[in-house]
Amino acid sequence: MALIAGMGGPPAEEELAELVDLERYPLHQLNGPQGESFLARCRASLASDGCAVLPAFIRPGALAIMREETRQLAPLAHINDTRTNPYNGDGDPALPADHPRNVFMDRSNGFVAGDQIAGQTALRRLYHHRLFQEFVRRALGAEELYEYADPLGCLVVNVLKPGCQHPWHFDTNEFVVSMMTCEPEGGGLFQYAPAIRSPREENYDKVAAVLQDAGQAKTLRLRPGDLQIFFGRYSLHRVSRVEGTRERHTVIFGFARQAGMIARAARTRRIFGRIHPVHEAEARGGPARSDSLAD
């Protein structure tokens, strides 16, 4: 589904106001002076840092509901205990042992797939809301935006149990829109190296430098209810090991600039432990990628 400004009937501002702090983040008035200023700040952050964070984006009451939704969904997560490189792929014996493709790290996190998240949840109400989608489109400066066509990866809950981590990696999608709902007692920090690669260049030397010295990366302490827009396909990033007894839950809202975008079958199976028939079709030749980067 293409997300194009001006389509559909009157916006459901009342419904969105139950979820989002519209006084602070005027998603319903993006064409007014306050809305334009808000969008400009988001675009400036994305342009300079590949990351925009909107603190306390979700209202406290809605956050409590979403936190309970992810708490109930978390046991459904496919927990992936494995070792992976930043590209979620195979190593290359023709390359040196310390080449980023041959650097494997422990990955011990889980994902609840989109087909496990019911339509009546507050999570889906926000994801599919026209004004929320329009905000994401305009913050990105995109002519068009599409809901991620992948039935498993469209709307996801990332689950990090105590002692688990999501090591250095790049995303399949160009950008990620996410929100933490449950914060761990310690650890679980988001670290990233912005724009370390481009659609034309992997920049393996720079990637290797961050893998060897995490101090070269930036660190964010995200809080429950903060919305984050992040260029994860070009920025190397990780979530550090979770400490304490409480899990870390993060919702990932999937969008793409191209219609019909889905993840590759091999990566989908690694993340969710299964694939959907659309991934079988992709393996036979699905929608083309906009770059030739490693997944």
C-alpha positions in Angstrom: 0.0 0.0 0.0 1.4 3.4 -1.0 1.2 6.0 1.6 0.5 9.3 -0.1 -0.5 12.6 1.5 -4.1 13.6 1.0 -5.6 10.1 0.5 -8.6 8.9 2.5 -11.1 10.7 4.7 -10.6 13.0 7.6 -7.8 12.0 9.9 -8.7 10.1 13.1 -7.0 12.7 15.3 -8.9 11.6 18.4 -7.6 8.0 18.0 -4.1 9.2 17.5 -4.3 11.6 20.5 -5.0 8.5 22.7 -1.6 7.1 21.6 0.7 10.0 20.9 1.6 13.2 22.7 0.2 15.5 20.0 0.9 18.7 22.0 4.6 17.9 21.9 4.6 16.1 18.5 2.0 17.7 16.2 1.4 14.9 13.8 -2.0 16.3 13.1 -0.7 19.7 12.1 2.3 19.0 9.9 1.4 21.7 7.4 1.3 24.4 10.1 4.3 26.4 11.5 4.7 24.1 14.5 4.5 21.0 12.4 7.0 22.3 9.8 9.4 23.2 12.6 9.0 19.7 14.1 9.7 18.0 10.8 12.7 20.2 10.2 14.2 19.1 13.4 13.7 15.5 12.6 15.2 15.9 9.1 18.2 17.7 10.5 18.9 14.9 13.0 18.6 12.3 10.3 20.8 14.2 7.9 23.6 14.8 10.4 23.5 11.6 12.4 21.3 9.1 10.6 19.2 9.0 13.8 16.2 11.0 15.2 14.9 10.3 18.7 11.5 11.7 19.9 11.5 11.3 23.7 8.2 10.3 25.4 6.4 10.1 22.0 3.8 7.7 23.4 1.4 8.9 26.1 1.8 7.2 29.5 -1.5 5.4 29.4 -0.9 4.1 25.9 2.6 3.0 26.8 1.2 1.0 29.7 -1.1 -0.8 27.2 1.7 -1.4 24.7 4.0 -2.6 27.4 1.5 -5.2 28.4 0.9 -6.2 24.8 4.6 -6.9 24.3 4.8 -8.7 27.6 2.2 -11.1 26.5 3.7 -11.5 23.0 7.3 -12.0 24.3 6.9 -15.7 25.0 6.1 -16.2 21.3 9.5 -14.9 20.2 11.8 -17.1 18.3 15.0 -17.0 20.3 18.1 -17.1 18.1 21.2 -18.3 20.0 23.9 -18.3 17.4 27.0 -16.6 16.1 26.7 -14.1 13.3 28.8 -11.6 11.4 27.5 -8.0 10.8 25.9 -9.0 7.6 23.9 -12.0 9.0 25.5 -14.2 6.4 28.3 -16.7 5.8 32.0 -16.0 6.2 34.4 -15.9 3.3 37.5 -18.1 3.6 39.2 -16.2 0.8 39.3 -13.1 3.1 41.5 -12.5 6.1 40.3 -13.9 9.4 39.8 -10.4 10.9 37.8 -9.1 7.9 34.3 -8.0 9.0 32.7 -10.8 7.0 34.7 -13.3 9.1 34.1 -11.7 12.5 31.4 -13.7 14.2 29.7 -12.6 17.5 27.2 -14.2 19.9 23.6 -13.3 19.0 21.1 -14.2 21.6 17.9 -12.3 21.0 14.4 -13.1 19.9 11.7 -11.8 17.5 7.9 -12.0 17.5 6.8 -12.0 13.9 4.2 -9.7 12.5 1.7 -12.5 11.8 1.6 -13.1 15.5 0.5 -9.5 16.4 -3.3 -9.1 16.4 -5.0 -6.4 14.5 -6.8 -4.9 17.5 -3.6 -4.1 19.4 -2.5 -0.6 20.2 0.7 -1.5 18.4 -1.1 -2.1 15.2 -3.3 0.9 15.7 -0.3 3.1 15.7 1.5 1.3 12.9 -1.4 1.6 10.5 -2.5 5.1 11.5 -2.5 7.4 8.4 -1.1 10.4 10.3 1.7 8.4 11.8 2.6 7.0 8.4 2.4 10.4 6.9 4.8 11.8 9.6 7.3 9.1 8.9 7.1 9.7 5.1 7.7 13.5 5.5 10.4 13.1 8.2 12.3 11.0 5.7 11.5 13.4 2.8 10.2 10.5 0.8 7.9 11.0 -2.2 6.1 7.7 -1.4 6.3 5.3 1.5 5.0 1.7 1.8 4.3 -0.6 4.6 6.9 -3.3 4.6 5.4 -6.1 2.5 7.1 -8.8 4.5 4.3 -10.6 6.5 6.8 -11.6 9.2 9.0 -8.5 9.3 6.3 -5.8 8.8 5.6 -5.3 12.6 8.0 -7.0 15.0 8.7 -7.2 18.7 12.4 -7.6 19.5 12.9 -9.5 22.8 16.2 -9.5 24.7 16.2 -11.6 27.8 18.7 -11.1 30.6 22.2 -11.9 29.5 21.3 -11.6 25.8 22.5 -9.1 23.2 22.0 -8.1 19.6 25.6 -7.8 18.2 26.9 -5.4 15.6 24.9 -5.6 12.4 23.3 -3.8 9.5 19.5 -3.9 8.7 17.8 -5.3 5.6 15.7 -2.2 5.3 17.1 1.2 4.6 15.7 2.7 7.8 13.9 1.5 10.9 11.2 3.1 13.0 11.2 1.6 16.5 10.1 2.2 20.1 11.1 0.5 23.4 8.2 -0.6 25.6 10.2 -2.3 28.4 13.6 -1.2 29.7 16.0 -3.6 31.4 17.6 -2.9 34.7 21.0 -2.4 33.2 22.8 -2.7 29.8 20.6 -2.9 26.7 22.2 0.2 25.3 21.9 1.2 21.7 25.3 1.9 20.0 25.8 2.9 16.4 28.3 4.2 13.9 26.3 6.5 11.6 26.6 6.3 7.8 29.6 4.0 8.0 28.7 2.6 4.6 26.8 3.8 1.6 24.8 2.2 -1.3 28.0 2.2 -3.3 30.7 1.3 -0.8 30.9 -1.2 2.1 33.8 0.6 3.8 35.1 -2.6 5.4 38.1 -0.8 7.0 35.8 1.5 9.0 33.5 -1.4 9.9 36.5 -3.3 11.1 37.7 -0.4 13.3 34.4 -0.2 15.1 34.3 -4.0 15.6 37.8 -3.7 17.2 36.9 -0.6 19.3 33.3 0.0 20.3 34.4 3.3 21.8 34.4 4.7 18.3 30.6 4.3 18.2 27.9 6.6 19.7 25.7 5.4 22.6 22.0 6.1 23.2 20.1 5.2 26.3 16.6 5.0 24.9 13.6 5.0 27.3 10.2 3.3 27.0 7.9 5.4 24.8 10.7 7.1 22.9 10.3 6.8 19.1 13.4 6.4 17.0 13.9 6.7 13.3 17.3 5.2 12.3 19.1 4.6 9.0 20.1 1.0 10.0 21.1 -0.2 6.5 24.0 2.2 6.4 24.9 2.5 10.1 26.5 -0.3 12.0 24.7 -0.8 15.3 24.1 -3.1 18.2 22.2 -3.5 21.5 24.6 -4.3 24.3 24.1 -7.2 26.7 21.0 -6.9 29.0 21.7 -6.9 32.7 19.4 -7.7 35.6 16.2 -9.7 35.7 14.0 -7.6 33.3 13.7 -8.2 29.6 14.2 -5.5 27.0 11.2 -5.2 24.5 11.3 -3.0 21.4 8.6 -2.6 18.7 9.9 -2.3 15.1 7.5 -0.6 12.6 8.4 -1.7 9.1 8.3 0.7 6.2 10.1 0.9 2.8 10.5 3.4 0.0 9.8 0.6 -2.6 6.7 -1.4 -2.9 6.8 -5.1 -2.3 10.0 -5.2 -0.2 10.6 -8.4 1.7 13.6 -9.9 3.4 15.7 -12.6 1.9 14.6 -16.1 2.7 17.8 -17.2 4.4 17.9 -14.2 6.7 14.2 -14.6 7.5 14.7 -18.2 8.6 17.6 -17.1 10.9 15.6 -14.4 12.6 12.1 -16.1 12.9 13.0 -19.7 12.6 10.6 -20.1 9.6 9.7 -18.5 6.3 6.4 -17.5 4.6 5.5 -18.5 1.0 6.4 -15.0 -0.1 10.0 -15.7 0.9 10.0 -18.8 -1.3 8.9 -16.6 -4.2 11.6 -14.1 -3.4 14.3 -16.8 -3.5 13.2 -17.5 -7.1 13.5 -13.8 -8.0 11.5 -11.2 -6.1 11.6 -7.4 -6.1 15.0 -6.0 -6.9 17.1 -4.3 -4.2 18.0 -0.6 -4.5 21.7 -1.4 -3.7 24.1 -4.3 -3.9 25.2 -4.2 -0.3 25.6 -7.4 1.8 22.4 -8.1 3.7 
